[in-house]
Amino acid sequence: MSSHRLFRFPKPEWLNSPNVRTAGVYLAGALFSLGFFFFIDASAYSHSSKNGSTVHIRFVDWIPGICSALGMLVINSIEKTRLSADSYSYSGTGVAWKARLVLFLGFALMAGGLAGSVAVLVLKYVVPEYPFPTLYFGIANVIANSLIMLSSVVLWVSQNMEDDYTYNLAL
């Protein structure tokens, strides 16, 4: 067992498979689409004739989802190797610091999206004590943002897996 590992147990060998990477990418896409399905379903139901209340999904309800989707784009645009790059490995200095800052901003966007969806749920639906068909609009918003966050983590981990098929150019 190598001495530079953080945990006592070794990483399973099946994680090095390219099929696991492909399955992770597909799982991330399924989670992302399922999240937006929940929110678009609630949005369509809020404007249908079956909605018995005067409460509808407005632009304020869309803002957390937009923040989470932008955070997902920012996070998954960064390669894992850029986070530990020294100052001379790419063009310029401070590449690792810049990559960490952008990664932090991406996670801040996603966390802000999730916190915003919880705030919309509480302030718009829970405090006025709306019944469940109307309360579902806020719950769907929280579920959508949670699934977008989860899909972003799954996609980032599965895209940045190191396996035997990648080339290391370190000297």
Short mmCIF file of the C-alpha atoms (twelve columns), coordinates in Angstrom:
data_MODEL
# 
_entry.id   MODEL 
# 
loop_
_atom_site.group_PDB 
_atom_site.id 
_atom_site.type_symbol 
_atom_site.label_atom_id 
_atom_site.label_alt_id 
_atom_site.label_comp_id 
_atom_site.label_asym_id 
_atom_site.label_seq_id 
_atom_site.Cartn_x 
_atom_site.Cartn_y 
_atom_site.Cartn_z 
_atom_site.pdbx_PDB_model_num 
ATOM 1   C CA . MET A 1   0.000   0.000  0.000   1 
ATOM 2   C CA . SER A 2   1.393   3.377  -0.928  1 
ATOM 3   C CA . SER A 3   2.248   5.839  1.809   1 
ATOM 4   C CA . HIS A 4   0.756   8.897  0.076   1 
ATOM 5   C CA . ARG A 5   -2.831  7.671  0.312   1 
ATOM 6   C CA . LEU A 6   -5.221  9.450  2.618   1 
ATOM 7   C CA . PHE A 7   -7.344  6.456  3.564   1 
ATOM 8   C CA . ARG A 8   -6.270  3.032  4.745   1 
ATOM 9   C CA . PHE A 9   -8.273  1.110  2.163   1 
ATOM 10  C CA . PRO A 10  -7.089  1.115  -1.441  1 
ATOM 11  C CA . LYS A 11  -9.181  2.440  -4.287  1 
ATOM 12  C CA . PRO A 12  -11.114 -0.359 -6.019  1 
ATOM 13  C CA . GLU A 13  -9.724  -1.357 -9.388  1 
ATOM 14  C CA . TRP A 14  -13.112 -1.183 -11.114 1 
ATOM 15  C CA . LEU A 15  -13.033 2.608  -10.676 1 
ATOM 16  C CA . ASN A 16  -10.223 2.783  -13.252 1 
ATOM 17  C CA . SER A 17  -12.456 1.459  -16.008 1 
ATOM 18  C CA . PRO A 18  -13.446 3.751  -18.886 1 
ATOM 19  C CA . ASN A 19  -16.932 2.234  -18.640 1 
ATOM 20  C CA . VAL A 20  -17.309 3.653  -15.123 1 
ATOM 21  C CA . ARG A 21  -16.324 7.073  -16.437 1 
ATOM 22  C CA . THR A 22  -18.916 6.817  -19.214 1 
ATOM 23  C CA . ALA A 23  -21.572 5.643  -16.764 1 
ATOM 24  C CA . GLY A 24  -20.769 8.595  -14.495 1 
ATOM 25  C CA . VAL A 25  -21.213 11.047 -17.352 1 
ATOM 26  C CA . TYR A 26  -24.554 9.476  -18.270 1 
ATOM 27  C CA . LEU A 27  -25.655 9.458  -14.633 1 
ATOM 28  C CA . ALA A 28  -24.792 13.151 -14.326 1 
ATOM 29  C CA . GLY A 29  -26.832 13.929 -17.424 1 
ATOM 30  C CA . ALA A 30  -29.770 11.932 -16.092 1 
ATOM 31  C CA . LEU A 31  -29.641 13.750 -12.742 1 
ATOM 32  C CA . PHE A 32  -29.439 17.136 -14.467 1 
ATOM 33  C CA . SER A 33  -32.365 16.418 -16.760 1 
ATOM 34  C CA . LEU A 34  -34.412 14.945 -13.910 1 
ATOM 35  C CA . GLY A 35  -33.800 18.089 -11.878 1 
ATOM 36  C CA . PHE A 36  -34.995 20.378 -14.638 1 
ATOM 37  C CA . PHE A 37  -37.921 18.037 -15.293 1 
ATOM 38  C CA . PHE A 38  -39.157 18.574 -11.728 1 
ATOM 39  C CA . PHE A 39  -38.949 22.335 -12.081 1 
ATOM 40  C CA . ILE A 40  -40.482 22.547 -15.557 1 
ATOM 41  C CA . ASP A 41  -43.258 20.203 -14.434 1 
ATOM 42  C CA . ALA A 42  -44.044 22.502 -11.514 1 
ATOM 43  C CA . SER A 43  -43.857 25.533 -13.789 1 
ATOM 44  C CA . ALA A 44  -46.257 24.023 -16.316 1 
ATOM 45  C CA . TYR A 45  -48.638 22.908 -13.576 1 
ATOM 46  C CA . SER A 46  -48.624 26.354 -11.957 1 
ATOM 47  C CA . HIS A 47  -49.933 27.947 -15.153 1 
ATOM 48  C CA . SER A 48  -52.442 25.218 -16.000 1 
ATOM 49  C CA . SER A 49  -56.145 25.272 -15.304 1 
ATOM 50  C CA . LYS A 50  -55.709 22.471 -12.738 1 
ATOM 51  C CA . ASN A 51  -53.890 24.850 -10.398 1 
ATOM 52  C CA . GLY A 52  -56.477 25.927 -7.852  1 
ATOM 53  C CA . SER A 53  -54.530 28.874 -6.448  1 
ATOM 54  C CA . THR A 54  -53.489 32.289 -7.645  1 
ATOM 55  C CA . VAL A 55  -49.802 31.557 -6.975  1 
ATOM 56  C CA . HIS A 56  -47.700 30.934 -10.066 1 
ATOM 57  C CA . ILE A 57  -44.039 30.369 -10.779 1 
ATOM 58  C CA . ARG A 58  -42.449 33.682 -11.737 1 
ATOM 59  C CA . PHE A 59  -38.924 34.762 -12.662 1 
ATOM 60  C CA . VAL A 60  -37.914 34.841 -8.979  1 
ATOM 61  C CA . ASP A 61  -38.419 31.075 -8.893  1 
ATOM 62  C CA . TRP A 62  -36.164 30.613 -11.917 1 
ATOM 63  C CA . ILE A 63  -33.179 32.559 -10.535 1 
ATOM 64  C CA . PRO A 64  -31.868 29.752 -8.235  1 
ATOM 65  C CA . GLY A 65  -31.971 27.241 -11.096 1 
ATOM 66  C CA . ILE A 66  -30.123 29.641 -13.380 1 
ATOM 67  C CA . CYS A 67  -27.444 30.162 -10.706 1 
ATOM 68  C CA . SER A 68  -27.056 26.412 -10.195 1 
ATOM 69  C CA . ALA A 69  -26.797 25.733 -13.928 1 
ATOM 70  C CA . LEU A 70  -24.188 28.481 -14.343 1 
ATOM 71  C CA . GLY A 71  -22.279 27.087 -11.366 1 
ATOM 72  C CA . MET A 72  -22.319 23.673 -12.983 1 
ATOM 73  C CA . LEU A 73  -20.893 25.108 -16.186 1 
ATOM 74  C CA . VAL A 74  -18.147 26.943 -14.302 1 
ATOM 75  C CA . ILE A 75  -17.163 23.944 -12.172 1 
ATOM 76  C CA . ASN A 76  -17.048 21.483 -15.025 1 
ATOM 77  C CA . SER A 77  -14.975 23.792 -17.206 1 
ATOM 78  C CA . ILE A 78  -11.991 23.370 -14.879 1 
ATOM 79  C CA . GLU A 79  -9.647  20.416 -15.150 1 
ATOM 80  C CA . LYS A 80  -8.435  18.781 -11.983 1 
ATOM 81  C CA . THR A 81  -4.803  19.094 -13.070 1 
ATOM 82  C CA . ARG A 82  -5.105  22.893 -13.110 1 
ATOM 83  C CA . LEU A 83  -5.837  22.923 -9.374  1 
ATOM 84  C CA . SER A 84  -2.399  21.596 -8.468  1 
ATOM 85  C CA . ALA A 85  -0.414  23.146 -11.316 1 
ATOM 86  C CA . ASP A 86  2.875   24.782 -10.463 1 
ATOM 87  C CA . SER A 87  3.647   28.229 -11.782 1 
ATOM 88  C CA . TYR A 88  5.584   27.072 -14.856 1 
ATOM 89  C CA . SER A 89  3.541   24.161 -16.128 1 
ATOM 90  C CA . TYR A 90  1.180   26.273 -18.238 1 
ATOM 91  C CA . SER A 91  1.497   29.713 -19.731 1 
ATOM 92  C CA . GLY A 92  1.898   32.156 -16.898 1 
ATOM 93  C CA . THR A 93  2.073   32.210 -13.158 1 
ATOM 94  C CA . GLY A 94  -0.605  31.591 -10.587 1 
ATOM 95  C CA . VAL A 95  -2.627  29.126 -12.670 1 
ATOM 96  C CA . ALA A 96  -3.522  26.976 -9.669  1 
ATOM 97  C CA . TRP A 97  -4.618  29.989 -7.658  1 
ATOM 98  C CA . LYS A 98  -6.813  31.235 -10.524 1 
ATOM 99  C CA . ALA A 99  -8.319  27.795 -11.083 1 
ATOM 100 C CA . ARG A 100 -9.121  27.434 -7.385  1 
ATOM 101 C CA . LEU A 101 -10.744 30.865 -7.355  1 
ATOM 102 C CA . VAL A 102 -12.924 30.026 -10.355 1 
ATOM 103 C CA . LEU A 103 -13.820 26.661 -8.804  1 
ATOM 104 C CA . PHE A 104 -14.794 28.442 -5.596  1 
ATOM 105 C CA . LEU A 105 -16.975 30.861 -7.553  1 
ATOM 106 C CA . GLY A 106 -18.676 27.927 -9.283  1 
ATOM 107 C CA . PHE A 107 -19.418 26.215 -5.988  1 
ATOM 108 C CA . ALA A 108 -20.596 29.551 -4.575  1 
ATOM 109 C CA . LEU A 109 -23.013 29.911 -7.492  1 
ATOM 110 C CA . MET A 110 -24.389 26.423 -6.889  1 
ATOM 111 C CA . ALA A 111 -24.629 26.907 -3.134  1 
ATOM 112 C CA . GLY A 112 -26.324 30.249 -3.716  1 
ATOM 113 C CA . GLY A 113 -28.765 28.571 -6.067  1 
ATOM 114 C CA . LEU A 114 -29.643 25.937 -3.497  1 
ATOM 115 C CA . ALA A 115 -29.903 28.495 -0.703  1 
ATOM 116 C CA . GLY A 116 -32.020 30.699 -2.951  1 
ATOM 117 C CA . SER A 117 -34.395 27.864 -3.722  1 
ATOM 118 C CA . VAL A 118 -34.797 27.129 -0.008  1 
ATOM 119 C CA . ALA A 119 -35.399 30.832 0.630   1 
ATOM 120 C CA . VAL A 120 -38.042 30.951 -2.117  1 
ATOM 121 C CA . LEU A 121 -39.663 27.832 -0.689  1 
ATOM 122 C CA . VAL A 122 -39.834 29.268 2.806   1 
ATOM 123 C CA . LEU A 123 -40.711 32.866 1.990   1 
ATOM 124 C CA . LYS A 124 -43.114 32.309 -0.881  1 
ATOM 125 C CA . TYR A 125 -44.798 29.016 -0.004  1 
ATOM 126 C CA . VAL A 126 -44.267 27.976 3.641   1 
ATOM 127 C CA . VAL A 127 -44.758 31.294 5.470   1 
ATOM 128 C CA . PRO A 128 -48.116 32.073 3.777   1 
ATOM 129 C CA . GLU A 129 -49.131 28.458 4.605   1 
ATOM 130 C CA . TYR A 130 -50.216 27.365 1.147   1 
ATOM 131 C CA . PRO A 131 -51.603 23.799 0.816   1 
ATOM 132 C CA . PHE A 132 -49.651 21.023 -0.855  1 
ATOM 133 C CA . PRO A 133 -50.435 21.433 -4.553  1 
ATOM 134 C CA . THR A 134 -49.112 24.981 -4.319  1 
ATOM 135 C CA . LEU A 135 -46.320 24.035 -1.900  1 
ATOM 136 C CA . TYR A 136 -45.060 21.586 -4.530  1 
ATOM 137 C CA . PHE A 137 -43.798 24.527 -6.625  1 
ATOM 138 C CA . GLY A 138 -41.233 25.409 -3.966  1 
ATOM 139 C CA . ILE A 139 -40.383 21.787 -3.190  1 
ATOM 140 C CA . ALA A 140 -39.757 21.102 -6.895  1 
ATOM 141 C CA . ASN A 141 -37.413 24.092 -6.993  1 
ATOM 142 C CA . VAL A 142 -35.354 22.717 -4.091  1 
ATOM 143 C CA . ILE A 143 -35.315 19.221 -5.624  1 
ATOM 144 C CA . ALA A 144 -34.214 20.638 -8.987  1 
ATOM 145 C CA . ASN A 145 -31.332 22.602 -7.497  1 
ATOM 146 C CA . SER A 146 -30.245 19.653 -5.346  1 
ATOM 147 C CA . LEU A 147 -30.173 17.356 -8.366  1 
ATOM 148 C CA . ILE A 148 -28.245 19.933 -10.399 1 
ATOM 149 C CA . MET A 149 -25.651 20.154 -7.616  1 
ATOM 150 C CA . LEU A 150 -25.420 16.370 -7.372  1 
ATOM 151 C CA . SER A 151 -25.076 16.018 -11.141 1 
ATOM 152 C CA . SER A 152 -22.292 18.586 -11.162 1 
ATOM 153 C CA . VAL A 153 -20.341 16.679 -8.538  1 
ATOM 154 C CA . VAL A 154 -20.856 13.352 -10.333 1 
ATOM 155 C CA . LEU A 155 -19.794 14.851 -13.665 1 
ATOM 156 C CA . TRP A 156 -16.708 16.542 -12.248 1 
ATOM 157 C CA . VAL A 157 -15.555 13.398 -10.464 1 
ATOM 158 C CA . SER A 158 -16.224 11.125 -13.428 1 
ATOM 159 C CA . GLN A 159 -14.533 13.427 -15.938 1 
ATOM 160 C CA . ASN A 160 -11.460 13.865 -13.784 1 
ATOM 161 C CA . MET A 161 -10.846 10.217 -12.931 1 
ATOM 162 C CA . GLU A 162 -7.306  9.106  -13.532 1 
ATOM 163 C CA . ASP A 163 -6.935  5.778  -15.201 1 
ATOM 164 C CA . ASP A 164 -4.377  3.697  -17.031 1 
ATOM 165 C CA . TYR A 165 -5.454  5.100  -20.389 1 
ATOM 166 C CA . THR A 166 -4.302  8.653  -19.727 1 
ATOM 167 C CA . TYR A 167 -0.783  9.813  -20.419 1 
ATOM 168 C CA . ASN A 168 1.255   11.528 -17.722 1 
ATOM 169 C CA . LEU A 169 3.802   13.912 -19.142 1 
ATOM 170 C CA . ALA A 170 5.576   14.660 -15.871 1 
ATOM 171 C CA . LEU A 171 9.339   14.317 -15.968 1 
# 
